[in-house]
Amino acid sequence: MEDSNSTNDQLPQWHDPLLLTDVQQQQEEEDNTSSLSYSSNTEPISSKFQTLAMVDSNSNEDTCWQESQSVESITMKKLIDRVENDAVDGRSMLGFSLTSPDLVICAGSPDLSRNGYRDSPELLDGKFSIELSLENGIDGSDMKDSIKTPCVKFSSVFQTFNKELSPESSFELLPHQEKEEKLVKDLVPGVCINAGCTDRAVVLGGVEFLGDDCFLGGDTVRTDATIGDGQNGDLSLYQTARYDNFSYCFRALEPGNYDVSLHLAEIVFTDGPPGLRVFDVFVQEKRVVSCLDIYAQVGANRPLVVSDLKAFVEGDEGLLIRFEGVMGKPIVCGISVTKDFSANTGEARLLKPIGMSLAAECDSSKEENGHLEVEGDYQKLLKDHEFQRKELTDMRRAMDELKRENRLKSRECQDALKSLQELQNELMRKSMHVGSLAFAIEGQVKEKSRWFTSLRDLTRKLKIMKMEHIKLSEEALAYKNCLVDMDEIRSTILSKMKQQVDLHEDLKIKFVEGAKERKELYNKVLELKGNIRVFCRCRPLKSEEVAAGALMTIDFESAKDGELTVMSNGLPKKTFKFDAVFGPQANQADVFEDTASFASSVLDGYNVCIFAYGQTGTGKTFTMEGTEEDRGVNFRTLEQLFRMIKEREKLFRYDVSVSVLEVYNEQIQDLLVSDSQPGVAAKRLEIRQAGEGLHHVPGLVEANVHNMSEVWEVLQTGSNARAVGSTNANEHSSRSHCIHCVMVKGENLLNGECTKSKLWLVDLAGSERIAKTEVQGERLKETQNINKSLSALGDVISALATKSPHIPFRNSKLTHLLQDSLGGDSKTLMFVQISPNENDLGETICSLNFASRVRGIELGPAKRQLDNAELLRYKQMAEKSKQDLKSKDVQIKKLEDTVNGLDLKTKEKDFKYKILQDKVKELEAQLLVERKLARQHVDTKDCRAATATANETAAG
C-alpha cells in the first residue's frame, strides 16, 4: 500500500471536473499547472477513455482501489496527452439529461461509498475552472482569454470528499443534440429581466430576457454603441439599462434557493475615469457586492457578468435585489434568477468520469448492470497500467542517452570557450591599433570643427539680424496702426465721456430734487402732527406704596386714543388729551417708537428739543437716560442717528459732537470738564448770540464722537458729574437741569449743500412744593432756583400760547439755552412724567395742566438751518470747474505732441531698417567668401593626409 501511495505522489492525476466530490489529494506537484482545453468538434470523450470503476464500501473493494490507484496514476499523464488536443462536444459529452434535482445522486445515498477519486492538481490549487455552455462545450483555463457566450462559471472543487459542496459552486450538465430544445426550456431562469427596456425581450445565450418589470425607482438609459468587440453576436441586452438608486422585488418565486446573475455594462461614462460610478448590491437586504466599479473592471461598452450570488426565498416574501450608489448612480442591464438545484439536493457524489451516464433512477436492476460495466472497465485500466509502465522504462533509457550526449556537448562548449578567449585577446590588440589611428584623426576633426563653429556663429548672427529686422518692421507697422486707433479711440472716449457727464448731471439734479421733495413731505407730515408734541408717561406704583395700600388715581382705559382720566375718591375728576399716553406697563422701546422720527429731522437740518418734565420721583431720568440694560430716549435717539448716518454715508458726510452741561442754581456748568483742571472748572460759562436766532456757549467742551461706544462714554461721564441730593420726595433727587447738546454738521456730496442742526436732550429737575419737601439751607436754595426756572419755562410757554410779541427767554438760563428749540423754527417733544399715587394727586394735576398748555402752542413751520458758507462753496466749485477745463486743454496739447513724436520715431526706424538691410547684404557677401576659403583649406588638408597615408602604406 505504501509503494502504491508513493507512486501516486510522483505522477500527475486527472479527474472529471464535473464530478462534485473526490478524496483528498495527498501531494501536489509543481508541473501539474497546465489546464485542459476542449473543442466542440470531436467525438465524445467517453469513447476515448475507459470507465473508472466505483468501489463498494466493503473491505475487498477498498483493497482493489488501493491497488488500482497506482495504475491510474501512471496512466493519467498519457490520458492527459491524449485529450489535450481533442475536443468534446458540449451536447454529446454526457450520455444522460440532468434537468431536475431528482436526477442527482446525493452524497447521503447508501448506494455510494465514500471511497472516491482524487481531484486534479489544477482544481486543488484553485487555478483551474471549467465553463459549460450549450454552444462552447467544456473550456479549461487556457481558454480564459477567448471570447465566449455567457455561460455558467464553476468554482474550484473542494480538496476532500468529506467536506460539503462549496456554496459558490454551480453546474449544469448538457444533453444530447436531440434534447437541446427541451433542456434549454428547462434551464430558462426563474426570472430574466431586460433592465431599462419594457417594450421588447432579447435572447442571450439561448435565454430569453423579458421586458423590464418588478422594479421600484430608477430611470432608463439606451445607447446605440456596439457592446464588446462586435464578435460576440447579439449583445443588445447591454444596450439598455436602469440607473439611479432602485430595487427589484420578484414576489412570484416559489420558496427555495436561487442563483442570481447580474449583467452590467458602462454605457454612460464611456470616457471614464474610474470612480465615477461605484455602488453596492443588496440581496434580501444583505450586501453581497461592495464598491463595484464597472469601468475599473472592464472599461466602457464591455459586458460584465456578476454570477453565483446566492439567495433564499422563504414563504411568499419574494426576492428583493437593491442597488445603492456609493459614488454616482448604480446601473444594471439585465438580471437572471435561476433555481439552485444543488443547494436543494445536498452534496452530490462522484459516479464516473467524463463521458459516463449518471443513473436516473435508484432502481436495483440498473445498479447491478452498472457494477458489471465498472468491473470491465477496471480490467481495461489494469492493462493500460502495464502498458504505461513499459513506456516509463523506455523513457528512462532515453534519459540516460540524453545525459551522455549532454556530457559530450559540455566538452565541446569548453573548447569553444578557449577559442573565444583567444579571439578576445586578438580583438584587444586590434582595438589598441584602432585607438592610435583615432588619436591621429582627432586633430583633423578638431580643426574642422573650429571652422564649422565659426561658420555656425556667422549663420546664427545672420538669423538674429533678420529676426530683428522683421521685428522692427512689425513694430513700425504697429505704431502706424496704433496712431489711427488712438485717434478713433480718443474721439469715441470723448463722445462717451460727454454722454456720461450729461447723464450724470441729469441724474444728479433729479436725485437732489427727489431728496429735497422727500424731506419737504416728511417735514409736512411732522408739522401736521404738530411741531411741538407732548407725551404723557405714568410710572408704576412702588413696592412701598403698594405695601402702604396706596390707590391708583389715573385711569388709562383711553390711553390708546391719547387720553387719561384723573380720579378723585373713585370718581372721574378731569380728562386730559395728549399726543401719546404711556401707562405703567409701557417699556422703553414702546416709548421710543414714537420718538424715532425726530432723529431723521436732525439729519435733515432741523433743530430738535426733547425734554422730560414732572415732579420729583416720577421717572424723568429713567425715561431720558435709562440703565445699561434698558436704555432710555437719549441713547436710543443717538443710536438711531448713527444708524441713519451709516445708511447715508455714500451721499452725505456728517460730523457729530456732543456736549453735556447742567443748569444748577442758575449757573451753567460743563459736566465734561475733568476735576483735575480746577481752573477750567471754575470758569463761568455764559450764553452768547452768534447770529440771528443762533446762540452758543463759548468754552463749552464739545466731544467729537464716531460711534455709540464713544457716545455712551460721554453720556456716562456727564451723568456721573450731575448734582443730586436727598429730599422727602426722593432719596436721590436730581437738583439740576441736565442738558445734552448734540451738534450735527452735514454736507451733501452731490450738490455741496451744508446743514447745521442741534439736538437738545433735557432732563429737567423735579418740580415740587417747598412745604412738601421740607428742605432747608442749601437744598432750599436749590428748590427755589428749580422752581424759578420751571416757572420761567411756563411763562415762555404761556407767551407762545398767547402769541405775545415778547417772549421772555432771558428770564432763566434754561429758557435762554433752549431758545433755538422753543422758537418757531424747531421741533419740540415734551415728556410729562406723573405719579399714579393718590398722595401725589395735586402735583400730578399741576404737571398735567402744564403739559396741556404746552400742547396748545402752534410753533409754525420749521425751517432748515443752512450753513452761511454754502454760497462761498458754490463759488469755489465754479472756480474749480474753470481750472479743470484749462487742465483738459493742456492734456489735449500734450497728446498732440505725443502723436507728432511717434511720427518722428517711425521715420527714424524706417531709416534704421534700410541701414540694417545694407549691413545684412554685406555680411552675406563676406560669409560666401569665408565659406569658399574654408572649403579650399579643408580640401588641401584632406589631400595632404591622403598622401601621407599612402606613403606610410607603401613604406610598410
QUIJO-V425972 format. One record per helix or strand of 3 or more residues. SS is the DSSP state (a for helix, b for strand). FROM is the first residue (numbers start at 1). TO is the last residue. If there is no record, write none. Layout:
# QUIJO-V425972
ss=(SS SS)
from=(FROM FROM)
to=(TO TO)
This chain:
# QUIJO-V425972
ss=(a a a a a b b a a b b b b a b b b b b a b b b a a b a a b b b a a b a a b b a b b b a b b a a a a a b a a)
from=(2 45 59 101 121 131 137 141 177 191 202 207 219 236 240 246 256 278 286 294 304 319 334 341 364 532 543 559 563 571 580 588 597 607 620 633 652 667 678 687 694 703 708 737 754 770 778 809 813 819 826 838 870)
to=(10 47 84 103 124 133 139 143 187 194 204 210 222 239 243 250 264 283 292 298 313 327 339 345 529 538 547 561 568 577 582 593 603 614 624 647 664 670 681 691 697 705 720 748 763 773 801 811 817 822 834 855 955)
